[in-house]
Amino acid sequence: VVKLISHCFIWWGLTALTYHYESQCIPTPGAWLAHQLPVWFQKLSVVATYVIEVAVPLLFFAPLRRLRLFAFYCQVLLQVLIILTGNYNFFNALTIVLAFSLLDEEHVGRWLGRPRKRHGSAWPPSLGSVLATLLELSTYGLLLYWTVHYFGLEVNWDKKLLDSKVAFTYHEFTTWLRTVTLPLVGVAFLSLSWEILVAMYRCACVRGCFWKLWATLQWAIMATATVGLFAVSLVPFTYIEHESNGKLWPGIHQMFGAVERFQVVNSYGLFRRMTGVGGRPEVILEGSYDGHSWTEIEFMYKPGNVSAAPAVVAPHQPRLDWQLWFAALGPHQGSPWFSALVLRLLQGQPDALVRRPRAPPGQPLVQRPGAAPAAGTARRPGAAPWWRRQHVQEFFPAVSLGDPTLE
């Protein structure tokens, strides 16, 4: 949703993935391969992302088990593909773990090789099973129809590809968002209330007065915590539509204000605006012991050496390499920590974070950070470089220990 309400023409043009794989924070070798895919497939992938992230989550609350399983596998598919094409630490693994709440014991039992429970197959089928099947097929049909209609999917037989385009306006999207945001809060509240009531019923079924009392006490604590967490989460959730945010009960805003500093709930929007449209900006640091011969100082994980394949680091997040990606998006004054990094490099302290050139005896290291975007990927790995590099401008002046500029 945040991608669409950002007014970013790259996301609205469905061309975001033609830039994303090479311009993201720390790409993987899989990102190199994904970057070579044809443009029509990249655009179709953006459509699939919109459907899985905007429409399919509504099925989390579906009354039918098979629809919830469908939503689960859609989410897992998307997260696995992101893991293969980008290093986002444990972010995607965490999303998959949350999605496991959509599964039931019987379905997980099949993964573990347990025998399937036999359900009586009556013929003719009951009215309930017929209605459930019709509802499920209707859901799939509507999802497919809306995808084709709102993203203008059309087979181009001459070029043998599938054309796609956004077939709705920004005003239509924000109107739809305003219409569904608060009703979704209501659906979520009803779903949570049902789970709490079911849990209370299970407490009542526990045998023995002591154990019944103990189960009820646990239920009361967990239910109170869950309702409180749900309530405060409504504030950042409705940030996607400010009119809905203003309609929340003032008490909820007060509760959120009281716990906001603890960051127990938050909103987020990854790649709200696509970067790297003109190439991937990258900070390249160089060191010299004589002021004439310069050697590049390589970092452990971020793109640097154009002949080195992208690293696979997830679920670890190399914080320095991650922050250097943000630093490259603007002047060094926007990243005040960069000067401290240069100082530590000159002092020889963060050896675990970089691969440094060897020092000739008695010669001080001079640091020359510059900025150069790797503007595109090469034809194939191995025989040719993984990146092509072009120097754009000096990012930080050449300095040495004791330099007034650095001080």
C-alpha positions, 0 to 999 in steps of 0.5 A: 500500500505504501508503495502505491500511495507514495506517488512513485512513478516507478511503482505505478509503472510496474517497472520497479523490479527492473531496478530493485535487484541491483539497487537494493541494499545487499544483493545476492547472486540470485538477484543477478539472475533475477535482474536478467529476466525480461521486462514483461516478467519483471512487471508481472512480478510487481503485479503478483507482489501487489496481489499477494501483499494487498489482496491476499492478506484479507484471506487471513480472516477467511472462515474457510480453512483452504482459503487460509492455507492458500493465503499462507502459501502465497505469503511463503512463496513471496518471502522465499523469493525475496530471501533468494534475491536479497539479504534482508537479515531475519525479516522474511523469516519472521514474516514466515513464522507469523504466517504459520499461525494460519495453519492447523494441527492436521496440516502440519501433521501431514508435513511430519508424515502423520496419517491423514484423518479420515473424514466421512464422505457422504453422497450427496454432499451436504449443503454446507460443503457445497456452499463452502466449495462455491465460496472458495471457487468464487474467491479464486475467480474474483481474485483472478478477475480483479487482477486481470481487470485492475492490472490490464493483463493481456496476452500479446501473441505477436511478441509472445509475452503478457502485457500488464499496466495499472488500470486504476487511478491514484484517486480510485486507490485512495478512495478504496483504501478509505473505504476498507481500512476501518471495516478491516479493523472491525473484521480483525476485532471480530476475529480476535474476539472469537479466538478469545471466546474459544480460549475461554471456553477451553478454560471452562472445559478443564477438569479440577477446580484448581486447574480450571482456576489456573487456566482462567488466570492465564487466559485473563492475563494473555487476553488482556495483553493481546487486546491491549497490543491490538488496540495500540497497533491500530494507530500505526496500522491506520497511518496508511489512511490518515482520515481513518486514523483520525476516526479512532477512539481518542483513548487508543491514541492516548494508549499508543502515546503512553507506550510509543517510546518502547516501540512495541508496535510500528508501521513500516514501508520498505522501498516506498520510493524506488532508488537506483533509477540512474544506477546503483550509487556506491561509496568506494573507499581507497587508501594510500601509503604514499599519496600516489598509489591508491588501493581500494578498501573492500568491505565484507559484504557490500558490493565493492570489487566488481569481480566479486560475486554478491554475498549471501549474508542473511539472516545476519545483518551487517549493520555497517555495510547496510548503512553505507548503502543509505550513505551513498544516496546523499552527501556525506553530511547526511551520514555524520557517522561516516567521519568517525568511520574514516577516523577508525580506519586510519587508526586501524581499528575496525579490521574485522569489518574491512579488508585493508591493504598492507602498510609499508613500514613507516608510511601512514595510511591516507584515506580517500573515500569516493562515490561511484555507482555500479550502473548495471550488471555484466553479461555473465558471471565468472568470465566478466565482472559482476558489476560495471562501475563509473566514477561520479564524484568525490564523496569525502575529501582525502584525509590523514590522521591529524588532518584539520578537515577530519578533525 
